[in-house]
Amino acid sequence: MAITTYEGKVENRRIKRLGAQRLPEHAPVHVVVPEITTTRPRRVGSPRLVNPEEAKMFKKRIIRKNS
């Protein structure tokens, strides 16, 4: 059995081939997935003030410029 390799990627949980090669309908295929190392996203916690009464220093002020 001859083997031809095509590169592709997964988009929306479907395999998309890169390039314009066409395969016949119902062609038998083998999918080989290279080892993929994934890292979990790091969580950044919300900052906390030591003195909650200092929260008024961080109030947002909106300044509108006349154009």
C-alpha positions as CSV (number, residue, x, y, z in Angstrom):
1,M,0.0,0.0,0.0
2,A,1.4,3.4,-1.0
3,I,1.2,6.2,1.5
4,T,1.0,9.9,0.7
5,T,1.2,12.5,3.5
6,Y,-0.8,15.7,3.6
7,E,-0.4,18.4,6.2
8,G,-3.5,19.9,7.9
9,K,-4.9,21.4,11.0
10,V,-8.0,21.2,13.2
11,E,-10.5,24.1,12.8
12,N,-13.8,23.9,14.7
13,R,-13.1,20.3,15.6
14,R,-12.8,19.3,11.9
15,I,-9.6,18.4,10.0
16,K,-8.7,20.9,7.3
17,R,-6.0,20.0,4.8
18,L,-3.5,22.7,3.8
19,G,-3.2,23.0,0.1
20,A,-5.6,22.1,-2.7
21,Q,-5.3,18.3,-2.9
22,R,-8.6,16.6,-3.4
23,L,-9.3,13.2,-2.0
24,P,-12.0,10.9,-3.4
25,E,-15.2,10.6,-1.4
26,H,-15.1,7.7,1.1
27,A,-11.3,7.4,0.6
28,P,-9.7,5.5,3.6
29,V,-7.4,7.7,5.5
30,H,-5.2,7.4,8.6
31,V,-4.8,10.4,10.9
32,V,-1.5,10.7,12.8
33,V,-1.4,13.3,15.5
34,P,2.1,14.4,16.5
35,E,2.7,14.8,20.3
36,I,1.4,18.2,21.3
37,T,2.4,19.7,24.6
38,T,-0.1,22.1,25.9
39,T,0.3,24.4,28.9
40,R,-2.5,25.6,31.0
41,P,-3.0,29.3,30.9
42,R,-1.7,31.0,34.0
43,R,-4.3,32.6,36.3
44,V,-3.7,36.1,37.4
45,G,-5.6,37.0,40.5
46,S,-7.3,40.3,41.0
47,P,-5.1,42.7,43.1
48,R,-6.3,43.3,46.6
49,L,-5.7,46.5,48.6
50,V,-4.1,46.2,52.0
51,N,-6.3,49.1,53.1
52,P,-9.7,48.9,51.5
53,E,-10.4,52.6,52.3
54,E,-7.8,53.5,49.7
55,A,-10.2,52.2,47.0
56,K,-11.5,55.8,46.5
57,M,-8.0,56.7,45.0
58,F,-8.8,54.3,42.1
59,K,-12.2,55.8,41.1
60,K,-12.5,56.2,37.4
61,R,-13.0,59.7,36.1
62,I,-14.2,60.3,32.5
63,I,-13.0,63.4,30.8
64,R,-14.7,64.3,27.5
65,K,-12.9,66.5,25.1
66,N,-14.9,68.8,22.8
67,S,-14.1,68.1,19.2
